[in-house]
Amino acid sequence: MTSFGTLMYTWAKGRLVGTDTKGNRYYTERSAAKNRRTKRWVIFNGPAEASTIPSEWHAWLHYTADKPLTDMPRQPWQKPHEANATGSAGAYLPPGHDLRGGQRERAAGDYEAWQP
């Protein structure tokens, strides 16, 4: 949840730059800053979770790019952005994990345990 102070600052000084596919909104200061970089920030659509920010907006937020990289064509090998699911129901659990029954395949026959 966005704090009241951030919402007031956004209302008073913010200029909407754009939104991403998740509904996060990205802002910058309306007027150019004197003797410092112009502030950039995001207001999340839902809980504040940094891993929901796609790479094209991450580059802009961290001053790596002057403008969002949303105009760049997507390559066929690029997957859609997904938030980090660690600790949630959608987290990856490898075969043999306790939450997947704790049973895994036996090691291959070419495995030899290390002996000192």
Phi and psi in degrees as a GROMACS rama.xvg file:
@    title "Ramachandran Plot"
@    xaxis  label "Phi"
@    yaxis  label "Psi"
@TYPE xy
-76.9925  137.869  THR-2
-71.8503  158.128  SER-3
-61.8121  -39.2953  PHE-4
-62.4713  -41.6836  GLY-5
-65.8022  -40.7271  THR-6
-64.1561  -39.9649  LEU-7
-66.5695  -43.0403  MET-8
-62.3889  -41.4773  TYR-9
-63.773  -43.3823  THR-10
-63.7798  -41.9784  TRP-11
-79.589  -39.8195  ALA-12
-123.952  -6.17662  LYS-13
-88.6191  151.133  GLY-14
-127.715  123.579  ARG-15
-67.2994  126.201  LEU-16
-95.1524  -38.8128  VAL-17
171.442  -178.89  GLY-18
-130.263  159.239  THR-19
-106.345  -176.045  ASP-20
-68.4077  -21.6276  THR-21
-85.5282  -6.79328  LYS-22
92.6583  3.80064  GLY-23
-68.5011  140.386  ASN-24
-111.464  136.771  ARG-25
-113.756  133.659  TYR-26
-128.006  157.735  TYR-27
-138.227  165.173  THR-28
-68.1444  144.542  GLU-29
-66.1555  -45.0461  ARG-30
-103.592  149.826  SER-31
-65.8681  138.849  ALA-32
-78.3049  150.921  ALA-33
-102.737  123.109  LYS-34
66.9881  22.0754  ASN-35
-161.283  167.574  ARG-36
-72.3732  149.083  ARG-37
-70.0616  133.279  THR-38
-67.4961  145.591  LYS-39
-131.611  140.538  ARG-40
-153.886  169.056  TRP-41
-126.06  143.063  VAL-42
-112.523  115.884  ILE-43
-74.6185  146.853  PHE-44
-92.4389  91.9239  ASN-45
110.335  -156.798  GLY-46
-64.3568  146.342  PRO-47
-72.3758  103.237  ALA-48
-135.364  109.965  GLU-49
-60.3129  -28.22  ALA-50
-72.8735  -5.34654  SER-51
-84.0611  -5.39981  THR-52
-83.5528  120.739  ILE-53
-68.0032  158.225  PRO-54
-60.899  -35.3346  SER-55
-65.4247  -30.9559  GLU-56
-85.8778  -30.9703  TRP-57
-60.1072  -43.1949  HIS-58
-60.669  -40.7402  ALA-59
-69.705  -44.2366  TRP-60
-58.7867  -35.3118  LEU-61
-98.8802  20.7535  HIS-62
60.279  24.0184  TYR-63
-79.8462  -29.6257  THR-64
-127.458  145.668  ALA-65
-73.6225  -27.587  ASP-66
-137.79  157.734  LYS-67
-58.6224  145.344  PRO-68
-88.8942  31.381  LEU-69
-74.8374  -17.8434  THR-70
-81.5559  -13.1621  ASP-71
-72.8186  135.261  MET-72
-68.1464  142.719  PRO-73
-77.1067  138.166  ARG-74
-83.8922  153.554  GLN-75
-61.9845  -25.7654  PRO-76
-85.8317  -7.7  TRP-77
-81.7901  130.099  GLN-78
-89.0924  155.803  LYS-79
-64.0345  148.283  PRO-80
-67.077  137.574  HIS-81
-129.449  140.911  GLU-82
-71.0207  157.36  ALA-83
-66.665  123.582  ASN-84
-99.0178  8.42161  ALA-85
-57.1187  132.509  THR-86
84.2734  0.503049  GLY-87
-112.104  177.744  SER-88
-66.3155  -22.502  ALA-89
-90.6644  9.30963  GLY-90
-67.9598  149.68  ALA-91
-73.4567  131.021  TYR-92
-124.199  115.825  LEU-93
-68.9548  161.35  PRO-94
-57.9285  135.93  PRO-95
93.4071  -4.33872  GLY-96
-65.2196  145.976  HIS-97
-56.3516  -36.0508  ASP-98
-77.5716  -5.53718  LEU-99
-111.742  24.5253  ARG-100
102.528  -15.425  GLY-101
73.7252  8.12595  GLY-102
-104.317  132.383  GLN-103
-135.002  164.762  ARG-104
-68.059  151.599  GLU-105
-67.1077  154.747  ARG-106
-64.2243  151.544  ALA-107
-62.6046  159.053  ALA-108
-66.8443  -15.1543  GLY-109
-89.106  6.56327  ASP-110
-84.4374  132.636  TYR-111
-128.186  127.445  GLU-112
-67.4181  143.37  ALA-113
-71.8103  137.376  TRP-114
-128.293  131.674  GLN-115
